[in-house]
Amino acid sequence: MAEKDTQVNLAVYMERLDSYISSQNALNENLSKNLEKVETKVDDISQWRSKMYGMKSILLAMGILIVHTSAIMGSFVAIINFNK
């Protein structure tokens, strides 16, 4: 009788273990998919950030160019008006 109870308990344990393993595999697959989505979104944010830094650099360079051009043109106007 004890051997039969042990076999039944072992069968129940193995069935529960199989169920646990399959649920853990499903959970791991779901977590992997979600981590891949997060990684993709982080890459997208990183690319957007680098584009914004590039735009800021271009605007800064254009601002410096405008200020430099204004200074040069102002000096030309001053030289022309000084000789008159």
C-alpha positions as CSV (number, residue, x, y, z in Angstrom):
1,M,0.0,0.0,0.0
2,A,2.8,2.4,0.9
3,E,4.5,1.7,-2.4
4,K,1.3,2.5,-4.3
5,D,0.9,5.8,-2.4
6,T,4.5,6.7,-3.2
7,Q,3.9,6.0,-6.9
8,V,0.8,8.2,-6.9
9,N,2.5,11.0,-5.0
10,L,5.5,10.8,-7.4
11,A,3.1,10.9,-10.4
12,V,1.4,14.0,-9.0
13,Y,4.7,15.6,-8.2
14,M,6.0,15.0,-11.7
15,E,2.8,16.4,-13.2
16,R,3.0,19.5,-11.1
17,L,6.7,19.8,-12.0
18,D,6.0,19.6,-15.7
19,S,3.3,22.2,-15.4
20,Y,5.7,24.5,-13.5
21,I,8.4,24.0,-16.1
22,S,6.1,24.8,-19.0
23,S,4.7,27.9,-17.2
24,Q,8.3,29.1,-16.5
25,N,9.3,28.5,-20.1
26,A,6.3,30.6,-21.3
27,L,7.2,33.3,-18.7
28,N,10.8,33.4,-19.9
29,E,9.7,33.7,-23.6
30,N,7.4,36.5,-22.7
31,L,10.1,38.3,-20.7
32,S,12.6,37.9,-23.6
33,K,10.1,39.4,-26.0
34,N,9.5,42.3,-23.7
35,L,13.2,42.9,-23.1
36,E,13.8,43.0,-26.9
37,K,11.0,45.6,-27.2
38,V,12.6,47.7,-24.5
39,E,16.0,47.4,-26.1
40,T,14.6,48.6,-29.4
41,K,12.9,51.5,-27.7
42,V,16.1,52.5,-25.9
43,D,18.0,52.3,-29.3
44,D,15.3,54.6,-30.8
45,I,15.7,57.1,-28.0
46,S,19.4,57.0,-28.3
47,Q,19.2,57.7,-32.0
48,W,16.7,60.5,-31.4
49,R,19.0,62.0,-28.8
50,S,22.0,61.9,-31.1
51,K,20.0,63.6,-33.9
52,M,19.0,66.3,-31.4
53,Y,22.6,66.9,-30.4
54,G,23.5,67.1,-34.1
55,M,20.8,69.7,-34.7
56,K,22.0,71.7,-31.7
57,S,25.6,71.6,-33.1
58,I,24.4,72.8,-36.5
59,L,22.4,75.6,-35.0
60,L,25.4,76.7,-32.9
61,A,27.7,76.6,-35.9
62,M,25.2,78.7,-37.9
63,G,24.9,81.2,-35.1
64,I,28.6,81.6,-34.9
65,L,28.8,82.0,-38.7
66,I,26.1,84.7,-38.6
67,V,27.9,86.6,-35.8
68,H,31.2,86.3,-37.6
69,T,29.7,87.4,-40.9
70,S,28.1,90.4,-39.2
71,A,31.3,91.4,-37.6
72,I,33.2,91.2,-40.9
73,M,30.5,93.1,-42.8
74,G,30.4,95.7,-40.0
75,S,34.2,96.2,-40.2
76,F,33.9,96.6,-44.0
77,V,31.2,99.3,-43.6
78,A,33.3,101.0,-41.0
79,I,36.4,101.1,-43.2
80,I,34.4,102.4,-46.2
81,N,32.7,105.1,-44.1
82,F,36.0,106.0,-42.4
83,N,37.7,107.0,-45.7
84,K,34.8,109.2,-46.8
